Amino acid sequence: MNTEQLLNLHDETCGKCKEIMKQKNSDYTGGKNATDVFANFNSSVILDIHPVQGLLLRLIDKIQRIRSFTNDKQLQVSNESVEDACEDIVNYAILAKAMLIEERKKIEQNL
């Protein structure tokens, strides 16, 4: 792979990740009319887990899935590829960033 191919992959991946995030956000936060885009992660407070830490736990699942693939050269669940796991990691990173930005805003408002 050369630099141009890598950057094309980046563009393709980001576009696909954005579409996936749009669909999953609706599914995981209460539907099209939901108002809390972080609802599924915010629910981790029920277990006394910070929402970003809850997100990181889900991220670890994806890392473990990729680790299994690199160890075994295949995955047992065929409807989710190793590429899907990579795309989920991209989206989790963006979600974590957004959640941390929101948290920082709340802290600054309380100063």
Secondary structure, 3 states (H helix, E strand, C coil): CCHHHHHHHHHHHHHHHHHHHHHHHHHHHCCCCCCCCCHHHHHHHHHCCCHHHHHHHHHHHHHHHHHHHHHHCCCCCCCCCHHHHHHHHHHHHHHHHHHHHHHHHHHHHCC
